[in-house]
Amino acid sequence: MHKLVWREPIETTVITRARADDVEIVMPKGTGADTLEVHRDAPAEPKVQVKTLGSIAGRESGVLVVLLVVFGSLTLASDDFLTGNNLANLARQVSIFGILAIGQLMVILTGGIDLSVGSILGLSGAVTAQLLVGGMPIVLSLIIGILVGAALGIINGLLVTRFKLPPFIATLGMLGIARGVVLVITDANTIQGLPDGFQTIANGSFVGIPNLLIVFVVITAIASFVLKRTVFGRYVYAVGSNPEAARLAGVPVLLVTVVVYAIAGLLAGVGGVLLTSRLGAGVPTAGTGFELQAIAACVIGGASLSGARGSAIGAACGALLIGVLNNGGNLLAVNSFYLQIAIGLLILVAVAFDQMNTRSTAHG
């Protein structure tokens, strides 16, 4: 015989959902309400979206504004700034730093840093000059010099991934090694007597546009396409955002890390060959301090040292801004020490804005 169990009545609710523009009404059972009234609100007015420079240009908007202001100010302050000779000289100066900055950006996007690109540039240039003086053909010498940079970049990547060295320490060690090798193979002497055809590569022009500027623009365009439109570019940003989450999602984190360091070394090799061609000699101290200029260009251009934020266009604009400041300072006879202070302040302001944006995004 079944036992009778006393159960307390449980209050239940009936939820009625209306359309998106209706108000949802919840009525408990047993309240005596026989009907549900749904009140229709007036449709919400669409919000007006205001387009700003930041929403259009992204993280590069800040450096673009500063670049336009500096460019306009120098145009008014100096009659020589917009002359053809000065602009061609500016393009040649900026191109070397810009090429290094693009390679440095690849590493920074993964959350790393490469302090050896300046020394790799010097070593690649010295090797190319040695081969040319020894009678090797120009094309083969160029290829070997660039491959030297790529090989050192791969070593940096392996030190970071396989030997688990911090990027700062690994590339700092490579900085000293590469610079020491340059001094050894050149005996700390300048290598002269390079072929005229080799010097034409960097000092020549095509339809009035300096060859160095063409190379810089092509490299920037390729890097921008790779980062924005390819799977590898998405992998780079994913590794910089969260390496462990990227690994669990199937991203080959170690391979991507090695490749970005290889790209940085490759572009440093390209810069070394082009700088040697521009100078017409293999200078053992070439590239000293260039790594700091490359990092500064990336940071000023909107890249974050924590990784996953930045673009090739921003790095190129940052390099252009540094070049314009140096060029304008020379035209106006401004003390170079003040220019260093100005560039340092730009770096601090750029990093401060990046931190403010990061905190506001986290709170939002």
PyMOL commands that set and color helices and strands:
alter all, ss='L'
color gray80, all
select helices_A, chain A and resi 53-77+84-109+117-133+138-161+167-186+196-203+211-229+231-241+243-248+253-279+290-300+312-331+336-363
alter helices_A, ss='H'
color red, helices_A
select strands_A, chain A and resi 13-16+25-28+205-206+209-210
alter strands_A, ss='S'
color yellow, strands_A
deselect
rebuild
show_as cartoon
